[in-house]
Amino acid sequence: MRVAFYSHDALGLGHIRRNLALANRLVDAGSIGSALLIGGAREAGALPMPPGVDSLTLPALTKSKQGGYRSRSLDVSLPTLLRLRAETIAAALDGYAPDVLIVDKHPQGFGGELTLGLRQLRERGDARVILGLREVLDDPATVREEWRTSGAAAVVEQHYDRVWVYGDPRLCDPVSEYALGPRVAAKVRYTGYLAPRDAAARRDRVAEVSELPPGRFALCLLGGGEDGGALADAFVRAPLPADMAALLVTGPFMPAAQRQALRAAAARRPDVHVLGFVPDPQRLLARADRVVSMGGYNTVCEVLGAERPVLAVPRERPRLEQLVRVERLAERGVVEVLRERALSPAAIGEWLARPAWPRPRPADVVDLDGLERIPALLGELFAQPLPDEEASFVAV
């Protein structure tokens, strides 16, 4: 079986990393023979991929702080870029001929760039199509309006066989909160959070990371790093307990000037260390004493899976997705939240110095078994006939 994954990847590595985690799990389970990741993050090529998995990088988009989009590198207009990406996607799907296409977040692709590819798969008639949604997309009013104006629900009804929600409906249920409607709801399956659950094995591999400081250390993760400058600056200047060091991972998208300033600040403190891009942050999480992070989906999954104490400082512009996610997890007692307006070196230092609070094991209060369920959910989809097959059977 061949599976293709699509993600638009305008900001950070979250979409492509999520799809890579799914591909890894399906390959490990023997559910698929190969997978092609189609996305807009050229840094995907630096991520470790198992045999049978490869990536195709689209000309990249970038997203401004105000929420607008443009070409990241090419000197072309946004319509020209989208046409180029759409034709590339369609050609890849035609040539690779996947049995399954798993689409991240956008039913039509960014700016409708997936429409041509979806039409081709529908005309071919034998491919299953799955929409994968994070449990939180934004505040409910914004998502309802976006789905209404884009006609996303009609696209899901026409082109998609399943909607996989990568979360726990006890924390957030997109069907009800975003009013997805009964036809879309009938296609929904909740996977649970896609949390890595092999922390012990990864702890054994920590020695591979030679840059780790000795003894206790606090770890700061920024995802791709493009919008993490304020948190990174506060972290490297935070006062630390006497027996604790600090390790910041800037991410590959942080602007070079910000990265250089952070390295200069860290150079003045022997207890602060800065790394750029780390393909497998789980190895760091396995050794970290405390974690300070933003509230992106992948980072939250990794921290919960590693069972580390975490202070989340969520991004609040241009979307409220991260804030909604971490506040609901805070209600379950598995994270603490620091709002952007309260962010300061002193606030982070105070949290690092505070004794660890009694907290439940994340797996006891949040469903973290999403990656384990994915092979069975894919098998369930193929256990049922396609609509045309079902109609032919009834006609006979």
The 8 nearest C-alpha neighbors of each residue, nearest first, counted from 0:
[[1, 31, 32, 98, 2, 33, 30, 97],
 [2, 0, 97, 33, 98, 34, 32, 31],
 [3, 1, 34, 99, 97, 100, 98, 35],
 [2, 4, 35, 100, 34, 97, 36, 99],
 [5, 3, 101, 36, 100, 37, 102, 35],
 [4, 6, 37, 102, 38, 103, 36, 101],
 [7, 5, 38, 103, 8, 14, 15, 102],
 [6, 8, 38, 39, 9, 109, 5, 108],
 [9, 7, 39, 10, 6, 40, 14, 38],
 [8, 10, 61, 60, 62, 7, 39, 11],
 [11, 9, 8, 62, 61, 12, 225, 223],
 [12, 10, 223, 13, 222, 8, 225, 9],
 [11, 13, 223, 15, 14, 16, 8, 40],
 [12, 14, 16, 15, 11, 17, 297, 222],
 [15, 13, 17, 16, 12, 6, 8, 18],
 [14, 16, 18, 17, 12, 13, 19, 6],
 [17, 15, 19, 13, 18, 14, 12, 20],
 [18, 16, 20, 14, 19, 15, 13, 21],
 [17, 19, 21, 15, 20, 16, 22, 14],
 [18, 20, 16, 22, 21, 17, 23, 15],
 [21, 19, 23, 17, 18, 22, 16, 24],
 [22, 20, 18, 24, 19, 23, 25, 17],
 [21, 23, 19, 25, 24, 20, 26, 18],
 [24, 22, 20, 26, 21, 25, 19, 27],
 [23, 25, 27, 21, 22, 26, 28, 20],
 [24, 26, 28, 30, 22, 27, 23, 374],
 [27, 25, 29, 23, 28, 24, 31, 30],
 [28, 26, 24, 29, 25, 23, 30, 22],
 [27, 29, 25, 30, 26, 24, 374, 31],
 [30, 28, 26, 27, 31, 25, 32, 374],
 [29, 31, 25, 28, 26, 374, 32, 0],
 [32, 30, 0, 26, 29, 33, 25, 1],
 [31, 33, 0, 1, 51, 26, 30, 29],
 [34, 32, 51, 1, 52, 31, 2, 0],
 [33, 35, 52, 2, 3, 1, 51, 22],
 [34, 36, 3, 53, 54, 52, 4, 37],
 [37, 35, 54, 4, 3, 55, 53, 5],
 [38, 36, 5, 55, 4, 54, 56, 35],
 [39, 37, 6, 56, 7, 57, 5, 40],
 [38, 40, 57, 59, 8, 56, 7, 58],
 [41, 39, 42, 43, 8, 38, 56, 59],
 [40, 42, 43, 56, 44, 39, 59, 57],
 [43, 41, 44, 40, 45, 46, 251, 12],
 [44, 42, 41, 45, 46, 40, 15, 54],
 [43, 45, 42, 46, 41, 54, 47, 56],
 [46, 44, 43, 42, 47, 278, 41, 48],
 [45, 47, 43, 278, 44, 48, 42, 279],
 [48, 46, 45, 49, 278, 44, 279, 43],
 [47, 49, 52, 46, 50, 53, 23, 19],
 [48, 50, 52, 51, 23, 47, 26, 53],
 [51, 49, 52, 48, 33, 53, 26, 32],
 [50, 52, 33, 49, 34, 32, 53, 26],
 [53, 51, 34, 33, 50, 49, 35, 48],
 [54, 52, 35, 36, 34, 51, 55, 48],
 [53, 55, 36, 35, 37, 56, 44, 52],
 [54, 56, 37, 36, 57, 38, 53, 35],
 [57, 55, 38, 39, 41, 37, 40, 54],
 [56, 58, 39, 38, 59, 84, 55, 37],
 [59, 57, 39, 84, 56, 60, 80, 73],
 [58, 60, 39, 71, 57, 70, 40, 61],
 [61, 59, 70, 9, 71, 69, 68, 39],
 [62, 60, 9, 71, 68, 69, 70, 10],
 [61, 63, 68, 67, 9, 66, 10, 64],
 [62, 64, 66, 65, 67, 68, 61, 69],
 [65, 63, 66, 317, 62, 316, 67, 226],
 [64, 66, 63, 67, 317, 316, 62, 68],
 [65, 67, 63, 64, 317, 62, 68, 316],
 [68, 66, 63, 62, 65, 69, 64, 61],
 [69, 67, 62, 61, 63, 60, 66, 70],
 [70, 68, 77, 61, 60, 71, 62, 67],
 [69, 71, 60, 72, 73, 61, 59, 77],
 [70, 72, 60, 61, 59, 69, 73, 58],
 [73, 71, 70, 74, 59, 58, 60, 75],
 [74, 72, 75, 70, 71, 58, 59, 80],
 [73, 75, 72, 76, 70, 71, 80, 77],
 [76, 74, 73, 79, 80, 77, 70, 78],
 [75, 77, 79, 78, 80, 74, 70, 69],
 [76, 78, 80, 79, 69, 81, 70, 75],
 [79, 77, 81, 80, 76, 82, 75, 83],
 [80, 78, 82, 76, 77, 81, 75, 83],
 [79, 81, 77, 83, 78, 82, 84, 76],
 [80, 82, 84, 78, 83, 79, 85, 112],
 [83, 81, 85, 79, 84, 80, 86, 78],
 [84, 82, 80, 86, 81, 85, 87, 79],
 [83, 85, 81, 87, 82, 86, 57, 88],
 [86, 84, 112, 82, 88, 87, 83, 81],
 [85, 87, 89, 83, 88, 84, 90, 82],
 [86, 88, 84, 90, 85, 89, 91, 83],
 [89, 87, 91, 85, 90, 86, 84, 92],
 [88, 90, 116, 86, 92, 91, 87, 93],
 [89, 91, 93, 87, 88, 92, 94, 86],
 [92, 90, 88, 94, 93, 89, 95, 87],
 [93, 91, 89, 95, 96, 94, 90, 88],
 [94, 92, 90, 96, 91, 95, 89, 119],
 [95, 93, 91, 92, 96, 90, 89, 97],
 [94, 96, 92, 97, 93, 91, 1, 35],
 [97, 95, 93, 92, 94, 98, 1, 91],
 [98, 96, 1, 2, 99, 95, 3, 100],
 [97, 99, 126, 1, 2, 0, 127, 96],
 [100, 98, 127, 2, 97, 126, 128, 3],
 [99, 101, 3, 128, 4, 2, 129, 102],
 [102, 100, 129, 4, 130, 128, 3, 5],
 [103, 101, 5, 130, 131, 4, 129, 100],
 [102, 104, 131, 6, 105, 5, 130, 132],
 [103, 105, 132, 131, 106, 102, 130, 133],
 [104, 106, 108, 107, 103, 109, 102, 130],
 [107, 105, 108, 151, 155, 104, 130, 154],
 [108, 106, 111, 113, 105, 114, 109, 112],
 [109, 107, 113, 105, 111, 112, 106, 110],
 [108, 110, 111, 112, 7, 105, 107, 113],
 [109, 111, 112, 108, 81, 107, 113, 78],
 [112, 110, 107, 108, 109, 113, 114, 85],
 [113, 111, 85, 108, 110, 114, 109, 81],
 [114, 112, 108, 107, 116, 111, 115, 85],
 [115, 113, 117, 116, 111, 107, 112, 118],
 [116, 114, 118, 117, 113, 89, 119, 85],
 [115, 117, 89, 119, 113, 118, 114, 120],
 [118, 116, 120, 114, 119, 115, 113, 121],
 [117, 119, 121, 115, 116, 120, 122, 114],
 [118, 120, 116, 122, 117, 121, 123, 115],
 [121, 119, 123, 117, 122, 118, 126, 124],
 [120, 122, 124, 118, 123, 119, 117, 158],
 [121, 123, 119, 124, 120, 118, 117, 125],
 [124, 122, 120, 121, 125, 119, 126, 118],
 [123, 125, 121, 122, 126, 120, 387, 385],
 [124, 126, 123, 127, 98, 385, 120, 121],
 [127, 125, 98, 99, 124, 120, 128, 97],
 [126, 128, 99, 160, 98, 100, 129, 125],
 [127, 129, 100, 159, 160, 99, 101, 126],
 [130, 128, 101, 161, 159, 162, 160, 102],
 [129, 131, 162, 102, 101, 163, 103, 161],
 [132, 130, 163, 103, 104, 102, 162, 164],
 [133, 131, 164, 104, 165, 163, 134, 103],
 [132, 134, 165, 135, 164, 136, 166, 131],
 [133, 135, 166, 165, 164, 171, 132, 173],
 [136, 134, 133, 320, 137, 324, 171, 173],
 [135, 137, 320, 133, 134, 142, 138, 132],
 [138, 136, 320, 319, 318, 135, 142, 139],
 [137, 139, 141, 140, 319, 142, 320, 136],
 [140, 138, 142, 177, 141, 176, 143, 137],
 [141, 139, 143, 142, 138, 144, 177, 137],
 [142, 140, 144, 139, 143, 138, 145, 137],
 [143, 141, 145, 139, 144, 140, 146, 137],
 [144, 142, 177, 140, 146, 145, 141, 147],
 [143, 145, 147, 141, 142, 146, 148, 140],
 [146, 144, 142, 148, 147, 143, 149, 141],
 [145, 147, 151, 149, 143, 144, 148, 150],
 [148, 146, 144, 150, 145, 149, 143, 151],
 [147, 149, 145, 146, 150, 144, 151, 143],
 [150, 148, 146, 151, 147, 145, 152, 144],
 [149, 151, 147, 153, 152, 148, 146, 154],
 [152, 150, 146, 154, 149, 153, 106, 155],
 [151, 153, 155, 154, 150, 156, 146, 179],
 [152, 154, 156, 155, 151, 150, 157, 158],
 [155, 153, 151, 157, 152, 156, 158, 106],
 [156, 154, 159, 152, 153, 158, 157, 151],
 [155, 157, 153, 154, 158, 159, 152, 183],
 [158, 156, 154, 155, 153, 159, 160, 152],
 [157, 159, 155, 154, 156, 160, 117, 128],
 [160, 158, 155, 128, 129, 161, 156, 157],
 [159, 161, 128, 129, 127, 186, 158, 162],
 [162, 160, 186, 129, 159, 187, 163, 130],
 [161, 163, 187, 130, 186, 129, 131, 188],
 [162, 164, 131, 188, 187, 189, 130, 132],
 [165, 163, 189, 132, 166, 134, 133, 131],
 [166, 164, 133, 192, 190, 191, 134, 132],
 [165, 167, 191, 192, 134, 164, 190, 189],
 [166, 168, 191, 169, 170, 366, 171, 192],
 [169, 167, 172, 171, 170, 166, 189, 173],
 [168, 170, 167, 171, 172, 365, 166, 366],
 [171, 169, 168, 167, 327, 172, 328, 166],
 [170, 172, 168, 169, 134, 173, 167, 135],
 [171, 173, 168, 174, 175, 176, 170, 169],
 [174, 172, 176, 177, 175, 171, 134, 135],
 [173, 175, 179, 172, 178, 177, 176, 184],
 [174, 176, 178, 173, 177, 172, 179, 180],
 [177, 175, 173, 178, 139, 174, 172, 171],
 [176, 178, 173, 143, 139, 179, 175, 174],
 [179, 177, 175, 180, 174, 176, 143, 173],
 [180, 178, 174, 177, 183, 184, 152, 175],
 [179, 181, 178, 183, 182, 184, 174, 152],
 [180, 182, 184, 183, 185, 179, 174, 178],
 [183, 181, 185, 184, 180, 156, 186, 179],
 [182, 184, 186, 185, 181, 180, 179, 156],
 [185, 183, 181, 187, 186, 182, 174, 180],
 [184, 186, 182, 183, 187, 181, 161, 188],
 [185, 187, 161, 184, 183, 162, 160, 188],
 [188, 186, 162, 184, 185, 163, 161, 189],
 [187, 189, 163, 162, 164, 190, 186, 161],
 [190, 188, 164, 191, 163, 165, 166, 187],
 [189, 191, 369, 165, 164, 166, 188, 372],
 [190, 192, 369, 166, 167, 366, 165, 367],
 [191, 193, 166, 367, 369, 165, 194, 366],
 [194, 192, 369, 370, 300, 367, 191, 165],
 [193, 195, 300, 304, 367, 192, 301, 196],
 [196, 194, 304, 197, 301, 193, 300, 198],
 [195, 197, 304, 198, 194, 305, 368, 367],
 [198, 196, 200, 199, 195, 201, 304, 305],
 [199, 197, 201, 200, 305, 196, 202, 285],
 [198, 200, 202, 201, 197, 203, 285, 196],
 [201, 199, 203, 202, 198, 197, 204, 285],
 [200, 202, 204, 198, 203, 282, 199, 197],
 [203, 201, 285, 199, 205, 204, 200, 198],
 [202, 204, 201, 200, 205, 199, 206, 282],
 [205, 203, 201, 202, 206, 207, 282, 200],
 [206, 204, 207, 282, 202, 203, 208, 201],
 [205, 207, 208, 204, 209, 203, 211, 202],
 [206, 208, 205, 204, 209, 282, 210, 203],
 [209, 207, 206, 210, 205, 211, 282, 283],
 [208, 210, 211, 207, 206, 205, 212, 213],
 [211, 209, 208, 212, 274, 272, 207, 273],
 [212, 210, 209, 208, 213, 246, 283, 206],
 [213, 211, 210, 214, 244, 216, 246, 272],
 [214, 212, 211, 215, 216, 244, 243, 210],
 [213, 215, 216, 212, 243, 242, 244, 211],
 [216, 214, 243, 288, 244, 242, 213, 287],
 [215, 217, 244, 243, 245, 288, 287, 218],
 [216, 218, 289, 245, 290, 288, 287, 246],
 [217, 219, 290, 246, 247, 287, 245, 291],
 [218, 220, 291, 247, 292, 290, 248, 246],
 [221, 219, 292, 248, 222, 218, 291, 247],
 [222, 220, 224, 227, 292, 293, 249, 223],
 [223, 221, 224, 250, 220, 11, 298, 12],
 [222, 224, 11, 250, 252, 12, 251, 225],
 [225, 223, 250, 253, 221, 227, 252, 222],
 [224, 226, 253, 252, 223, 227, 254, 11],
 [227, 225, 224, 228, 253, 229, 223, 314],
 [228, 226, 224, 230, 221, 229, 225, 231],
 [227, 229, 231, 230, 226, 232, 257, 224],
 [230, 228, 232, 231, 227, 233, 226, 342],
 [229, 231, 233, 232, 228, 227, 234, 342],
 [230, 232, 234, 228, 229, 233, 227, 235],
 [233, 231, 229, 234, 230, 235, 228, 236],
 [232, 234, 344, 230, 236, 343, 231, 235],
 [233, 235, 231, 237, 236, 232, 344, 230],
 [234, 236, 232, 237, 233, 231, 265, 271],
 [237, 235, 233, 234, 344, 232, 238, 264],
 [238, 236, 344, 348, 234, 235, 345, 233],
 [239, 237, 348, 236, 345, 240, 344, 347],
 [238, 240, 348, 243, 237, 241, 351, 244],
 [239, 241, 243, 242, 352, 238, 351, 348],
 [242, 240, 243, 239, 244, 238, 352, 270],
 [241, 243, 240, 215, 244, 214, 239, 216],
 [242, 244, 215, 216, 240, 241, 239, 245],
 [245, 243, 216, 270, 271, 217, 215, 212],
 [246, 244, 271, 217, 216, 218, 272, 270],
 [247, 245, 272, 218, 273, 271, 217, 219],
 [246, 248, 273, 219, 218, 274, 249, 272],
 [249, 247, 274, 220, 275, 250, 273, 219],
 [248, 250, 275, 224, 221, 247, 274, 253],
 [251, 249, 223, 224, 276, 275, 252, 248],
 [250, 252, 276, 223, 253, 275, 224, 249],
 [253, 251, 225, 224, 223, 250, 254, 11],
 [252, 254, 225, 224, 251, 250, 255, 249],
 [255, 253, 257, 256, 252, 258, 225, 224],
 [254, 256, 258, 257, 259, 253, 252, 260],
 [257, 255, 259, 258, 254, 260, 253, 261],
 [258, 256, 260, 259, 255, 254, 261, 228],
 [257, 259, 255, 261, 256, 260, 262, 254],
 [258, 260, 262, 256, 261, 257, 255, 263],
 [261, 259, 263, 257, 258, 262, 256, 264],
 [260, 262, 264, 258, 263, 259, 265, 257],
 [263, 261, 265, 259, 264, 260, 266, 258],
 [262, 264, 260, 266, 261, 265, 259, 267],
 [265, 263, 261, 262, 266, 267, 260, 235],
 [266, 264, 262, 268, 271, 267, 263, 272],
 [267, 265, 263, 268, 264, 262, 269, 271],
 [266, 268, 265, 264, 269, 263, 271, 262],
 [269, 267, 265, 270, 266, 271, 264, 272],
 [270, 268, 271, 267, 266, 265, 272, 244],
 [269, 271, 244, 268, 245, 272, 243, 265],
 [272, 270, 245, 265, 268, 269, 244, 246],
 [273, 271, 246, 265, 245, 247, 270, 274],
 [274, 272, 247, 246, 248, 262, 275, 271],
 [275, 273, 248, 247, 249, 276, 272, 246],
 [276, 274, 249, 250, 248, 251, 277, 273],
 [275, 277, 250, 251, 278, 274, 248, 249],
 [276, 278, 279, 280, 275, 248, 250, 274],
 [279, 277, 46, 280, 276, 47, 45, 281],
 [278, 280, 281, 277, 282, 283, 46, 47],
 [281, 279, 283, 282, 277, 284, 278, 301],
 [282, 280, 284, 283, 279, 285, 301, 201],
 [281, 283, 205, 280, 285, 201, 284, 202],
 [284, 282, 280, 281, 285, 286, 287, 205],
 [283, 285, 281, 287, 286, 282, 280, 305],
 [284, 286, 202, 282, 283, 287, 281, 198],
 [287, 285, 284, 283, 288, 202, 282, 205],
 [288, 286, 284, 289, 216, 217, 285, 218],
 [287, 289, 216, 217, 215, 286, 290, 307],
 [288, 290, 217, 308, 287, 309, 218, 307],
 [291, 289, 309, 218, 217, 219, 308, 310],
 [290, 292, 219, 310, 309, 311, 218, 220],
 [293, 291, 220, 311, 219, 221, 312, 290],
 [292, 294, 313, 312, 311, 221, 295, 314],
 [293, 295, 313, 321, 311, 325, 299, 296],
 [296, 294, 298, 321, 297, 293, 299, 222],
 [295, 297, 299, 298, 300, 294, 13, 133],
 [298, 296, 300, 299, 295, 13, 301, 17],
 [297, 299, 301, 300, 295, 296, 302, 222],
 [298, 300, 302, 296, 297, 301, 303, 295],
 [301, 299, 194, 297, 303, 298, 302, 304],
 [302, 300, 298, 304, 299, 303, 194, 195],
 [301, 303, 305, 299, 304, 300, 307, 298],
 [304, 302, 306, 300, 305, 301, 361, 299],
 [303, 305, 301, 194, 302, 195, 306, 196],
 [304, 306, 302, 303, 307, 198, 301, 285],
 [307, 305, 303, 304, 302, 361, 308, 360],
 [306, 308, 305, 302, 309, 289, 290, 303],
 [309, 307, 289, 290, 306, 334, 310, 288],
 [310, 308, 290, 334, 291, 307, 311, 289],
 [309, 311, 291, 335, 336, 334, 290, 292],
 [310, 312, 336, 292, 293, 294, 313, 291],
 [311, 313, 293, 337, 338, 336, 292, 339],
 [314, 312, 294, 293, 321, 322, 311, 315],
 [313, 315, 316, 321, 293, 322, 312, 294],
 [314, 316, 319, 318, 313, 322, 317, 321],
 [317, 315, 318, 314, 319, 64, 65, 66],
 [316, 318, 66, 65, 315, 64, 319, 314],
 [319, 317, 316, 320, 137, 315, 314, 321],
 [318, 320, 315, 137, 322, 321, 138, 323],
 [319, 321, 137, 323, 136, 318, 322, 135],
 [322, 320, 294, 324, 313, 323, 319, 295],
 [321, 323, 313, 319, 324, 325, 320, 326],
 [324, 322, 320, 326, 321, 325, 319, 327],
 [325, 323, 321, 322, 327, 326, 320, 328],
 [326, 324, 328, 327, 322, 323, 329, 294],
 [325, 327, 329, 328, 323, 324, 322, 330],
 [328, 326, 330, 329, 325, 324, 170, 323],
 [327, 329, 325, 331, 330, 326, 333, 334],
 [328, 330, 332, 334, 326, 331, 327, 335],
 [329, 331, 327, 328, 332, 326, 333, 334],
 [332, 330, 328, 329, 333, 364, 327, 334],
 [331, 333, 329, 330, 334, 358, 328, 359],
 [332, 334, 331, 329, 361, 328, 358, 359],
 [335, 333, 329, 309, 332, 328, 310, 336],
 [334, 336, 310, 329, 311, 309, 337, 333],
 [337, 335, 311, 310, 312, 338, 334, 325],
 [336, 338, 312, 311, 341, 339, 342, 310],
 [339, 337, 341, 340, 312, 336, 342, 313],
 [340, 338, 342, 341, 312, 337, 313, 314],
 [339, 341, 338, 342, 337, 343, 312, 315],
 [342, 340, 339, 338, 343, 337, 346, 312],
 [343, 341, 339, 340, 346, 338, 337, 344],
 [344, 342, 346, 345, 233, 341, 347, 237],
 [345, 343, 237, 233, 347, 346, 236, 234],
 [344, 346, 348, 343, 347, 237, 349, 238],
 [347, 345, 349, 343, 348, 344, 342, 350],
 [348, 346, 350, 344, 349, 345, 237, 351],
 [347, 349, 238, 345, 237, 351, 350, 346],
 [348, 350, 346, 352, 347, 351, 345, 353],
 [351, 349, 347, 353, 348, 352, 346, 310],
 [350, 352, 348, 349, 353, 347, 239, 240],
 [353, 351, 349, 350, 240, 348, 354, 239],
 [352, 354, 350, 351, 349, 355, 356, 348],
 [355, 353, 356, 352, 351, 350, 357, 349],
 [356, 354, 353, 357, 308, 358, 351, 352],
 [355, 357, 358, 354, 353, 308, 332, 359],
 [358, 356, 355, 359, 332, 354, 333, 360],
 [357, 359, 332, 356, 333, 360, 361, 355],
 [360, 358, 361, 333, 332, 363, 357, 364],
 [359, 361, 363, 362, 358, 306, 364, 333],
 [360, 362, 363, 364, 365, 333, 303, 359],
 [361, 363, 365, 360, 364, 367, 366, 304],
 [364, 362, 361, 360, 365, 359, 366, 367],
 [363, 365, 361, 362, 331, 366, 360, 359],
 [366, 364, 362, 361, 367, 363, 167, 331],
 [365, 367, 191, 167, 368, 362, 192, 364],
 [368, 366, 192, 194, 191, 369, 362, 365],
 [369, 367, 371, 191, 370, 366, 192, 372],
 [370, 368, 191, 190, 193, 192, 372, 371],
 [369, 371, 193, 373, 372, 368, 24, 21],
 [370, 372, 368, 369, 373, 374, 24, 375],
 [373, 371, 369, 370, 375, 374, 376, 190],
 [372, 374, 376, 370, 375, 371, 377, 369],
 [375, 373, 377, 376, 372, 25, 378, 30],
 [374, 376, 378, 377, 373, 372, 379, 371],
 [377, 375, 379, 373, 378, 374, 372, 380],
 [378, 376, 374, 380, 375, 379, 373, 381],
 [377, 379, 375, 381, 380, 376, 382, 374],
 [380, 378, 382, 376, 377, 381, 375, 383],
 [379, 381, 377, 378, 382, 383, 376, 161],
 [382, 380, 378, 383, 379, 377, 384, 127],
 [381, 383, 379, 380, 378, 384, 377, 385],
 [382, 384, 381, 380, 385, 379, 389, 386],
 [385, 383, 389, 388, 386, 382, 381, 387],
 [384, 386, 388, 387, 389, 383, 125, 127],
 [385, 387, 389, 388, 390, 384, 391, 383],
 [388, 386, 390, 389, 385, 391, 384, 124],
 [389, 387, 391, 385, 390, 386, 384, 392],
 [388, 390, 386, 392, 387, 391, 384, 385],
 [389, 391, 387, 393, 392, 388, 386, 394],
 [392, 390, 394, 388, 389, 393, 387, 395],
 [391, 393, 389, 395, 390, 394, 388, 387],
 [394, 392, 390, 395, 391, 389, 388, 387],
 [393, 395, 391, 392, 390, 389, 388, 387],
 [394, 392, 393, 391, 390, 389, 388, 387]]
